[in-house]
Amino acid sequence: MNDHDLIREILSGDEEAVNELHNRYVDRLFHYIYIQTNSYHDSEELLQDVFFKAARQLERFEGRSSFKTWLFKIARNMVIDYYRKKPAKRNSITMETDTLTALAGENESAETTVIRHLHINEVLKKMDKLPAHYQTVLHLRFVEDFSIKETADIIGKSSLAVKSMQRRARLALAEEISLEVSSR
């Protein structure tokens, strides 16, 4: 059942549809929020707030974007509000390897998995050194697999701005990686 069908079921009172839609997005939203806050406790609270707000506004979801995009936009706005209310220096981000592994497939050899884990850890350490907006665009595009347009909708920028930001983020990440390689 697709998201739009589930939404129709939810609006007609189906509790199972609520659970299915929640389960479909809870882990990915949590990881996205955690990357933004670097606080497990705050991420749990924000996640609850995102689902509460989405539930209250579900009747207003018009389907102009995918439900996933709409939900991530709510999450992004909640994170922005979180930092407005709690003006503190943003901590560096550490994404668990399990996060990316869970999002990747299981159809690979053990050797390939080990090599991929080593590379993922290196890339994530380098991503921690990038500015927050670069980390966000790279996460949305390459971990969550949002399109340029969806990413633009979520972060409130034009598609051209996202393309440009993504290009700069990739160049900055490549530079961080090459600094590591040249220092070896």
Residue pairs with C-beta under 8 A, 6 or more apart in sequence:
1 9
1 17
1 20
3 21
3 24
3 66
3 67
3 68
4 63
4 67
6 17
6 20
6 21
6 24
7 17
7 21
7 58
7 61
7 67
9 16
9 17
10 17
10 18
10 21
10 58
11 58
11 59
18 55
21 67
22 51
25 68
25 71
26 47
26 51
27 102
28 103
28 144
29 47
29 50
29 71
29 72
29 75
30 43
30 44
30 47
31 95
31 99
31 143
32 72
32 75
32 139
32 140
32 144
33 43
33 46
33 47
33 50
33 75
33 78
33 79
34 40
34 43
34 95
35 93
35 95
35 135
35 136
35 139
36 76
36 79
36 82
36 93
36 132
36 136
37 43
37 46
37 79
37 82
38 90
38 91
38 92
38 93
38 94
39 91
42 82
46 75
46 78
46 79
46 82
47 75
49 78
50 71
50 74
50 75
50 78
53 74
53 78
54 70
54 71
54 74
57 74
61 67
61 70
65 73
65 150
65 153
66 150
68 146
68 150
69 146
69 150
69 153
69 154
72 140
72 144
72 146
72 154
73 153
73 154
76 136
76 154
76 155
76 156
83 90
90 132
92 128
92 129
93 127
93 128
93 135
94 124
94 128
95 124
95 127
97 117
97 120
97 121
97 124
99 143
100 120
100 124
100 143
101 113
101 117
101 120
103 143
104 116
108 116
122 177
122 180
123 173
123 177
126 173
126 176
126 177
126 180
127 134
127 135
127 138
127 173
128 135
129 176
130 138
130 169
130 172
130 173
130 176
131 172
133 155
133 165
133 169
134 165
134 168
134 169
134 172
134 173
135 169
136 155
137 151
137 155
137 162
137 165
137 166
137 169
138 166
138 169
138 170
138 173
140 146
140 150
140 151
140 154
140 155
141 148
141 151
141 162
141 166
146 154
148 159
148 162
148 163
148 166
149 159
151 162
151 166
152 158
152 159
152 161
152 162
155 162
157 165
